[in-house]
């Protein structure tokens, strides 16, 4: 797990999980009177293979998609995407469990919801359902202070452009913004 850079088993990829189980099985072999050096060589080769797979996945997007898969939209503008739920073999009840764990009460509150390649739920609430940030509160305080000194100030908050976000990338199945070459 240290070599993989993960803190818990839930963060492991499929390849890493398989490798950990295989290495665990190999470590038991010397106890049952096998040669410890053969076990160490095989373990070294397996760990090296895992590191190589992780490296090529970082370099090539197509291999990342092939090995780990891609995130899929399961809710778009408050509506279920049933075809993607079927692809994931995920029932509506199981999706609701994941949403409740995130304190989301209704599908209609969601702008986007995805099941990530690691199985986790990603979501974005609709603007009217999002929590206020410190920036929003500070802007409101500034507007109130300005309104007290100059009553004619326009109290319309600035609209943020949320059309380019990471959920849009999943829907369009391509990157909106190109990433540095060393991170591909």
C-alpha positions as CSV (number, residue, x, y, z in Angstrom):
1,X,0.0,0.0,0.0
2,X,2.9,2.3,0.7
3,X,4.3,1.8,-2.8
4,X,0.9,2.5,-4.3
5,X,0.7,5.8,-2.3
6,X,-2.7,4.9,-0.8
7,X,-3.9,5.3,2.8
8,X,-6.7,2.8,2.8
9,X,-7.9,-0.3,0.8
10,X,-10.9,1.7,-0.5
11,X,-8.5,3.9,-2.5
12,X,-6.9,1.0,-4.3
13,X,-7.5,0.4,-8.0
14,X,-8.6,-3.0,-9.2
15,X,-5.0,-3.8,-10.4
16,X,-3.6,-2.8,-7.0
17,X,-6.2,-4.9,-5.1
18,X,-5.5,-8.0,-7.2
19,X,-1.8,-7.5,-6.7
20,X,-2.1,-7.1,-2.9
21,X,-4.1,-10.4,-2.7
22,X,-1.6,-12.2,-4.9
23,X,1.4,-10.9,-2.8
24,X,-0.4,-11.9,0.4
25,X,-0.9,-15.4,-1.0
26,X,2.8,-15.5,-2.0
27,X,4.0,-14.5,1.4
28,X,2.3,-17.5,3.0
29,X,4.1,-19.9,0.7
30,X,7.5,-19.8,2.5
31,X,5.7,-20.8,5.7
32,X,4.5,-24.0,4.0
33,X,8.2,-25.0,3.3
34,X,8.7,-23.3,-0.1
35,X,11.9,-21.5,-1.0
36,X,11.8,-17.9,0.3
37,X,14.0,-16.6,-2.5
38,X,11.7,-17.7,-5.2
39,X,8.8,-16.0,-3.3
40,X,10.8,-12.8,-3.0
41,X,11.6,-12.8,-6.7
42,X,8.0,-13.4,-7.7
43,X,6.8,-10.7,-5.3
44,X,9.4,-8.2,-6.7
45,X,8.2,-9.0,-10.3
46,X,4.6,-8.5,-9.4
47,X,5.2,-5.2,-7.6
48,X,7.4,-4.0,-10.5
49,X,4.6,-5.0,-12.9
50,X,2.1,-3.0,-10.8
51,X,4.4,0.1,-10.9
52,X,4.8,-0.3,-14.6
53,X,1.0,-0.4,-15.1
54,X,0.5,2.6,-13.0
55,X,3.2,4.5,-15.0
56,X,1.7,3.7,-18.4
57,X,-1.8,4.6,-17.2
58,X,-0.4,8.0,-16.3
59,X,1.1,8.5,-19.7
60,X,-1.7,7.2,-22.0
61,X,-5.4,8.2,-21.7
62,X,-6.6,5.3,-23.8
63,X,-4.9,2.8,-21.5
64,X,-6.3,4.5,-18.5
65,X,-9.8,4.1,-20.0
66,X,-9.1,0.4,-20.9
67,X,-7.7,-0.5,-17.5
68,X,-9.7,1.6,-15.1
69,X,-12.7,2.7,-17.1
70,X,-14.3,6.1,-17.1
71,X,-16.8,7.9,-14.9
72,X,-20.4,7.7,-16.0
73,X,-23.3,10.2,-15.5
74,X,-26.1,8.7,-13.5
75,X,-28.1,11.9,-12.9
76,X,-28.2,14.9,-15.3
77,X,-30.3,18.0,-14.4
78,X,-32.3,16.0,-11.8
79,X,-33.1,13.2,-14.2
80,X,-31.9,9.6,-13.9
81,X,-29.8,8.2,-16.7
82,X,-31.1,4.7,-16.8
83,X,-28.9,3.4,-19.5
84,X,-25.8,4.3,-17.5
85,X,-27.3,2.7,-14.4
86,X,-27.8,-0.5,-16.4
87,X,-24.2,-0.4,-17.7
88,X,-23.0,-0.1,-14.1
89,X,-25.5,-2.8,-12.9
90,X,-26.6,-0.3,-10.3
91,X,-30.1,-0.2,-9.0
92,X,-31.9,3.1,-8.2
93,X,-32.1,1.9,-4.6
94,X,-28.3,1.5,-4.4
95,X,-27.9,5.0,-6.0
96,X,-30.3,6.4,-3.4
97,X,-28.2,4.9,-0.6
98,X,-25.1,6.6,-1.9
99,X,-27.0,9.9,-2.3
100,X,-28.5,9.7,1.2
101,X,-24.9,9.1,2.6
102,X,-24.1,12.5,1.0
103,X,-27.2,14.1,2.6
104,X,-28.9,14.6,-0.8
105,X,-32.6,14.3,-0.4
106,X,-33.9,14.4,-4.0
107,X,-32.7,13.6,-7.5
108,X,-34.1,17.0,-8.5
109,X,-31.5,18.8,-6.3
110,X,-28.7,17.5,-8.5
111,X,-27.3,19.1,-11.6
112,X,-24.9,16.1,-12.1
113,X,-24.1,12.9,-10.4
114,X,-21.5,10.4,-11.5
115,X,-20.2,7.0,-10.5
116,X,-16.4,7.4,-10.7
117,X,-14.1,4.8,-12.0
118,X,-13.1,3.9,-8.4
119,X,-16.8,3.3,-7.6
120,X,-17.3,6.6,-5.6
121,X,-20.2,9.0,-6.1
122,X,-19.4,12.4,-7.5
123,X,-22.1,15.1,-7.6
124,X,-22.8,18.8,-8.1
125,X,-25.9,20.4,-6.7
126,X,-28.0,22.8,-8.7
127,X,-27.1,26.4,-8.0
128,X,-30.1,27.1,-5.9
129,X,-29.4,24.0,-3.7
130,X,-25.7,24.7,-3.2
131,X,-24.4,25.8,0.2
132,X,-23.1,29.3,0.6
133,X,-19.4,29.7,0.5
134,X,-17.3,32.2,2.5
135,X,-16.9,34.1,-0.8
136,X,-20.7,34.3,-1.2
137,X,-21.2,35.5,2.4
138,X,-18.4,38.0,2.0
139,X,-20.0,39.3,-1.2
140,X,-23.4,39.6,0.6
141,X,-21.8,41.5,3.5
142,X,-20.1,43.9,1.0
143,X,-23.4,44.4,-0.9
144,X,-25.3,45.1,2.4
145,X,-22.6,47.5,3.5
146,X,-22.7,49.2,0.1
147,X,-26.5,49.4,0.2
148,X,-26.4,51.1,3.6
149,X,-24.1,53.8,2.3
150,X,-25.5,54.1,-1.2
151,X,-29.1,52.9,-1.5
152,X,-29.1,52.9,-5.3
153,X,-26.5,50.0,-5.6
154,X,-27.6,47.0,-7.8
155,X,-28.0,44.1,-5.4
156,X,-27.7,41.4,-8.2
157,X,-24.9,39.0,-7.4
158,X,-22.5,38.1,-10.2
159,X,-23.3,34.9,-12.0
160,X,-20.5,32.4,-12.2
161,X,-20.0,30.4,-15.3
162,X,-20.3,26.8,-14.2
163,X,-20.7,25.4,-17.8
164,X,-17.0,24.4,-17.9
165,X,-16.6,21.9,-15.1
166,X,-15.3,18.4,-14.5
167,X,-18.8,16.9,-14.9
168,X,-19.1,18.4,-18.4
169,X,-15.9,16.5,-19.3
170,X,-17.7,13.2,-18.4
171,X,-20.8,14.1,-20.4
172,X,-18.7,15.1,-23.5
173,X,-16.2,12.3,-22.9
174,X,-13.2,14.6,-23.5
175,X,-11.1,17.1,-21.6
176,X,-12.3,20.7,-21.7
177,X,-8.9,22.0,-20.7
178,X,-5.7,20.2,-21.8
179,X,-3.6,19.0,-18.9
180,X,0.2,19.2,-18.8
181,X,2.0,16.5,-20.8
182,X,3.7,15.0,-17.7
183,X,0.2,14.4,-16.1
184,X,-1.3,12.6,-19.0
